């Protein structure tokens, strides 16, 4: 009989643990025939696809992608709820709203930039100088339940105000832009390409951004039906990795990103340079208990604001088994 020393046993056990830890990743990618997999991706404004193409990260995709473009998170989540797409990215606040509304989805990956990239905007000559000045004003947080709506709720609370102290006008992004330009709203809560265009074309001024209020979490959600398909799970894992590499590309290639996004947003490069920090700050964040607690806090904030009601255990809507590199 062979007797292993304690050191040899520990080395063997450690090696086995490593093999077991990488086994799910190997199985996910090695046994799948990606030629038979079609991943239906919902894309807000088309920005994800455009950036990944600019970064050269869609050249070697082994599965078929069907892209669908939506103007805002609410529209993307409607598509997820209807099972019209398999996956899509949105901020955590509209995602929590969608889950509370009965959407059969789970968060499969999260990328955070600390709250940058969303803002309450006012016209350049607006008398509004502080968030306390919002009292009595008309604010469009764009769509109900959006990340800009979440920022609006947080900004009002910070100023000792509530939604009852202002007039909220929920509008689609293009309608909100038109209303802002026409002067029929005093404040516009918006994000991403819409924020860049408002600052560039309309000379809007940032009253407050999302830092300290919004989490900055942009979550990738997948439908339960997609997660029941091993081929699609493997494709989702691969696509999440491409999103992560896309953020790394932005960080490592500042000028290339600015050149791309200036063309995409149809704005001067000087304007896009001002939004670069929000993009460059994104990092992938583990779907751990801290993340679940953050989602739970988003739900509690929505409840306090009267947007949502009831109870919701968000740990049931986080998929922690997605393979990662």
NORRASUL-V711236 format. One line per field, one symbol per residue. psi: psi as a letter, one per 20 degrees, with the letter a starting at -180 (. if undefined). burial: # if it has 24 or more other ideal C-beta (glycine too) atoms within 12 Angstrom, else .. A space follows every 10 residues. Layout:
# NORRASUL-V711236
psi=???
burial=???
This chain:
# NORRASUL-V711236
psi=pppprhghgh gggghhgggh highgghhhh ipniijpppo ppopjjhggg ghghikjjhk pirppoqppq hrhhhghggg hjkirhrqqr rhghgggggh jjpmrqpiqp pqjjjrjqqp qqqhjqiohr hhiipirppo kcqpjrhhgg ggghgghhjk rrhiiropoo qqghhggghg hijiqhqpoa rchggghggg hikqpogqai pigqhjpoqo qqqhhhiioh ghgghggghh hhgghghhgg gimghhgggg hgggilrqhh ghhiihhhgi ipqppqmahg gghgghhggh ggghijhrra qpnihikpoj jpqq.
burial=.......... .......... ....#..##. .#.#..#.## #####.#### ##.##.##.. #.#.#.##.# ########## #...###### ########## #.#.###### ########## ###..#.#.. #.##..#### ########## ######..#. #.#..#.### ###..##.## ....###### ########## .#.####### #.######## ####.##..# ########## ########## ..#...##.# ##.##.#.#. ######.### ##.##.#... ##.####### ##..#.##.. .#.#..###. .###.
